[in-house]
Each structure stands twice: as C-alpha cells, then as structure tokens.
Amino acid sequence: MQYKRILLKLSGEALMGTKQYGIDAQRLSEYAEEIKEVVDKGIEVAIVIGGGNIFRGLAGASNGMDRVQADHMGMLATVINGLALQSALELQGVQTRLQSAIKINEVAEPFIRRRAMRHLEKGRVVIFGGGTGNPYFTTDSAAVLRAIEIEADVILKGTRVDGIYTSDPEKDKTATKFDTITFKDVLTKGLKVMDTTAFTLSQENELPIVVFDMNKKGNLMKLVSGENIGTVVNL
C-alpha cells in the first residue's frame, strides 16, 4: 500500500447521488463499501465531509443571513452527514467514531487529537464533523487542518471529476488532465483545487493532495495501492 494513513475529503453534494438535495442511501452505501475495502487492507482512514447537500453557510449569508449564524448551520449539516456515513460504515461492519469540532456530546465525541490518533491506530475510521468549529472556514480547511494534526500521509479529495484539468472538463471538451502538478503551478494557472486558505496550509506543511473520481467503483483502492489515479498535487 502506498499510504499508511489517509484523510479522505468528501463534499456534501457527493452524498446527494442523483437527488436534488439531502442524502442518497445508495450512494452512501457505495462509499461505505469502498472505504471498507481500504480499511480491510490495514490502512488508517480519517474522513472530513462537507454539508452542502443540506445547508451551505456562504449561500445563506448571500441571502441576507448573518454569516456567523449561517456557518454554524453549515457545521451542523456536516455532523448530520457524519452520522449518516457512520451508520453506513457500521452496517458494513466497520468500527467508526464521529468527532465534532463543536460540542454535541449526545451524538459525537469532542475532537481530541490524541484520541483520534488512538482510534486510527486501533483500526477505527474517524469522521471529523463540525468543520474547524469556527465560522469563515470551509470544510476544505478543516480537512487540511485535521490531516496535519493526525499526521496523515496524504489528503484524498474525492470528487465527480477524475482529476485536475486545464479548465472545467464538463464545460470545455478540449480540457486536458494533469497527472501531477506542483502547488506553485496550481496557483500560477489559477486552477481550483481547494479554497486558498486550505491550499496554502497544505503547501506550507508539504502535505500532498490527490484529486480523484470517488464515484467510480474501485478508484479508492487503486489509488491507495499506488496506481496512477487522479491528479497529485505536490511540491
């Protein structure tokens, strides 16, 4: 296996599957199966999931809502998604812990770095909910922060596109894919991988990012096995 400990970043929208909003049980089950395969190989897996399928703080703020209030609603949405993913994983027989950056003790442990690392060492999947616990920070930033804290080898960003392209491949048929690209080139070319705060934090801590298609069955296992899947962003 190419990696010992990974942080998987999933968007909330990914859980919608074919729906317009909310959670698609079929898609959730598919993700759980993919993650189980990797865990069964002895890889330590942490997950950060967004909340955009339920509520997006920035969208709420753009409609006149107080930004801090809206971001807290978004954080709660990520906890809901975390609970759904935890349930799906446990149905597959995977031991899972949900840790939240905001106190919600009835449904999730508080985020404690050493406890999270101990769970990982014991083979449990750790899902981090509640973002960073602070408004104005995205779940991309939460993913990078948690990955650094738990000393993950890599951030795997699961999307519906199979890597980073010169332009949006869904709009531009002439777009070409990068197999590897440097942090510097991503910034120079103005490519969208993560928001600037998250991306800069990853760059400063020399933490590689792999962008790949999570919706294609078997991709996660191929990636951690060392196959050339997606696009690697590195120094």
C-alpha positions as CSV (number, residue, x, y, z in Angstrom):
1,M,0.0,0.0,0.0
2,Q,1.3,3.4,-0.9
3,Y,-0.1,5.2,2.2
4,K,-0.4,4.2,5.8
5,R,-2.8,6.9,7.0
6,I,-5.1,8.9,4.7
7,L,-7.6,11.7,5.1
8,L,-10.5,11.4,2.7
9,K,-12.3,14.6,1.9
10,L,-15.8,14.2,0.6
11,S,-18.2,17.0,-0.4
12,G,-21.7,17.1,1.0
13,E,-23.0,17.3,-2.6
14,A,-21.4,13.9,-3.3
15,L,-23.9,12.3,-0.9
16,M,-26.9,13.6,-3.0
17,G,-26.2,11.0,-5.7
18,T,-29.0,11.5,-8.2
19,K,-31.1,13.6,-5.8
20,Q,-31.5,17.4,-5.8
21,Y,-30.8,17.6,-2.1
22,G,-30.3,15.5,1.0
23,I,-28.7,12.1,1.2
24,D,-28.9,9.2,-1.3
25,A,-28.9,6.0,0.6
26,Q,-27.5,4.1,-2.4
27,R,-24.5,6.5,-2.8
28,L,-23.8,6.4,0.9
29,S,-23.7,2.6,0.8
30,E,-21.4,2.6,-2.2
31,Y,-19.0,4.9,-0.4
32,A,-19.1,2.8,2.7
33,E,-18.2,-0.3,0.7
34,E,-15.2,1.5,-0.9
35,I,-13.9,2.7,2.4
36,K,-14.3,-0.8,4.0
37,E,-12.1,-2.3,1.3
38,V,-9.3,0.1,2.2
39,V,-9.7,-0.4,5.9
40,D,-9.6,-4.2,5.5
41,K,-6.1,-3.7,3.9
42,G,-4.9,-2.1,7.2
43,I,-5.0,1.5,6.0
44,E,-5.9,4.0,8.7
45,V,-8.8,6.2,7.4
46,A,-10.0,9.6,8.6
47,I,-12.8,11.4,6.8
48,V,-14.0,15.0,6.6
49,I,-17.3,15.6,4.9
50,G,-19.0,18.8,3.8
51,G,-22.6,19.8,4.4
52,G,-23.6,21.4,1.1
53,N,-26.3,18.9,0.4
54,I,-28.2,20.2,3.4
55,F,-27.0,23.8,4.0
56,R,-24.2,26.0,2.8
57,G,-23.2,28.9,5.1
58,L,-21.9,31.1,2.3
59,A,-25.2,30.7,0.4
60,G,-27.2,31.6,3.5
61,A,-25.1,34.7,4.0
62,S,-25.5,35.8,0.4
63,N,-29.3,35.7,1.0
64,G,-29.1,38.1,3.9
65,M,-28.5,35.8,6.8
66,D,-25.8,36.6,9.4
67,R,-22.6,34.9,8.2
68,V,-21.6,33.5,11.6
69,Q,-25.1,32.1,12.2
70,A,-25.2,30.6,8.7
71,D,-21.7,29.0,9.1
72,H,-22.8,27.4,12.3
73,M,-25.8,25.9,10.5
74,G,-23.4,24.6,7.9
75,M,-21.3,23.0,10.6
76,L,-24.3,21.2,12.0
77,A,-25.1,19.9,8.5
78,T,-21.7,18.3,8.4
79,V,-22.4,16.5,11.7
80,I,-25.7,15.1,10.1
81,N,-23.7,13.8,7.1
82,G,-21.1,12.4,9.5
83,L,-23.8,10.5,11.4
84,A,-25.2,9.1,8.1
85,L,-21.8,8.0,7.0
86,Q,-21.0,6.5,10.4
87,S,-24.3,4.4,10.2
88,A,-23.5,3.2,6.6
89,L,-20.0,2.2,7.6
90,E,-21.2,0.3,10.7
91,L,-23.7,-1.6,8.6
92,Q,-20.6,-2.8,6.7
93,G,-19.0,-3.9,10.0
94,V,-16.5,-1.1,10.1
95,Q,-15.8,0.4,13.6
96,T,-16.3,4.1,13.4
97,R,-16.0,7.2,15.6
98,L,-17.5,10.6,14.9
99,Q,-15.7,13.5,16.4
100,S,-17.1,17.0,16.3
101,A,-15.3,20.4,16.5
102,I,-18.4,21.8,18.1
103,K,-19.7,20.2,21.3
104,I,-22.6,17.9,20.6
105,N,-21.9,15.2,23.1
106,E,-25.1,13.2,22.7
107,V,-24.1,12.2,19.2
108,A,-20.4,12.8,18.8
109,E,-17.2,12.8,20.7
110,P,-15.4,16.1,21.0
111,F,-12.4,16.4,18.7
112,I,-9.3,15.4,20.8
113,R,-6.2,14.9,18.6
114,R,-4.6,12.1,20.7
115,R,-7.9,10.3,21.0
116,A,-8.4,10.5,17.2
117,M,-5.0,9.1,16.6
118,R,-5.5,6.3,19.0
119,H,-8.8,5.3,17.3
120,L,-6.9,5.3,13.9
121,E,-4.2,3.1,15.4
122,K,-6.9,0.6,16.5
123,G,-8.2,0.4,13.0
124,R,-11.3,2.6,13.5
125,V,-12.5,5.0,10.9
126,V,-12.6,8.5,12.4
127,I,-15.1,11.0,10.9
128,F,-14.5,14.7,11.7
129,G,-17.7,16.8,11.8
130,G,-18.3,20.4,12.6
131,G,-15.6,21.8,10.3
132,T,-12.9,23.6,12.2
133,G,-15.5,24.8,14.8
134,N,-15.1,28.3,13.5
135,P,-17.1,30.4,11.1
136,Y,-15.5,31.7,7.9
137,F,-13.5,28.4,7.4
138,T,-14.6,25.8,4.9
139,T,-14.5,22.0,5.2
140,D,-11.6,22.1,2.9
141,S,-9.7,24.0,5.5
142,A,-10.9,21.6,8.2
143,A,-9.7,18.6,6.0
144,V,-6.2,20.0,5.7
145,L,-6.0,21.1,9.4
146,R,-7.1,17.6,10.6
147,A,-4.8,15.8,8.2
148,I,-1.8,17.8,9.5
149,E,-2.9,17.2,13.1
150,I,-3.3,13.5,12.8
151,E,-0.1,13.2,10.7
152,A,-1.8,11.8,7.6
153,D,0.3,10.9,4.6
154,V,-2.0,12.5,2.1
155,I,-5.3,14.2,1.5
156,L,-7.5,12.3,-1.0
157,K,-10.1,14.7,-2.3
158,G,-13.0,12.6,-3.8
159,T,-14.9,14.5,-6.5
160,R,-17.1,13.6,-9.5
161,V,-14.2,14.5,-11.9
162,D,-11.2,12.2,-12.3
163,G,-8.5,14.9,-11.6
164,I,-7.4,18.4,-12.2
165,Y,-7.8,19.8,-15.7
166,T,-6.7,22.9,-17.6
167,S,-10.3,24.1,-17.4
168,D,-13.7,22.7,-16.4
169,P,-14.0,19.4,-18.4
170,E,-17.8,19.4,-18.0
171,K,-17.8,22.7,-19.9
172,D,-14.7,22.6,-22.1
173,K,-14.3,19.4,-24.2
174,T,-10.7,20.4,-25.1
175,A,-9.6,20.5,-21.4
176,T,-6.6,18.3,-20.7
177,K,-5.8,16.5,-17.4
178,F,-2.7,16.8,-15.2
179,D,-1.3,13.6,-13.8
180,T,0.9,15.6,-11.4
181,I,1.2,19.3,-10.8
182,T,3.0,21.5,-8.2
183,F,1.4,23.7,-5.7
184,K,3.0,26.7,-7.4
185,D,1.6,25.8,-10.8
186,V,-1.9,25.4,-9.5
187,L,-1.7,29.0,-8.1
188,T,0.0,30.3,-11.3
189,K,-2.6,28.8,-13.6
190,G,-5.5,29.8,-11.3
191,L,-6.8,26.2,-11.1
192,K,-9.4,25.4,-8.5
193,V,-8.4,22.6,-6.2
194,M,-9.4,23.9,-2.7
195,D,-10.0,27.3,-1.3
196,T,-6.9,29.5,-0.9
197,T,-6.7,29.1,2.9
198,A,-6.8,25.3,2.7
199,F,-4.5,25.1,-0.2
200,T,-1.9,27.4,1.3
201,L,-2.0,25.4,4.6
202,S,-1.4,22.2,2.7
203,Q,1.5,23.7,0.8
204,E,3.2,25.2,3.9
205,N,3.1,21.8,5.6
206,E,4.2,19.9,2.4
207,L,1.1,17.7,2.5
208,P,0.2,16.3,-0.9
209,I,-3.3,16.3,-2.3
210,V,-4.8,13.8,-4.7
211,V,-7.9,14.8,-6.6
212,F,-9.8,11.8,-8.0
213,D,-13.2,10.5,-9.0
214,M,-14.7,8.9,-5.9
215,N,-17.9,7.8,-7.8
216,K,-16.0,5.3,-10.0
217,K,-16.1,1.9,-8.2
218,G,-12.6,0.7,-7.1
219,N,-10.8,4.0,-7.6
220,L,-10.1,4.5,-3.9
221,M,-8.5,1.1,-3.6
222,K,-6.5,1.6,-6.8
223,L,-5.2,4.9,-5.5
224,V,-4.0,3.7,-2.1
225,S,-2.5,0.7,-3.9
226,G,-0.2,3.0,-5.9
227,E,-2.0,3.2,-9.2
228,N,-1.9,6.4,-11.2
229,I,-5.4,7.6,-10.4
230,G,-6.5,11.3,-10.4
231,T,-4.1,14.2,-10.1
232,V,-1.3,14.5,-7.5
233,V,-0.6,18.0,-6.2
234,N,2.9,18.1,-4.6
235,L,5.9,20.3,-4.2
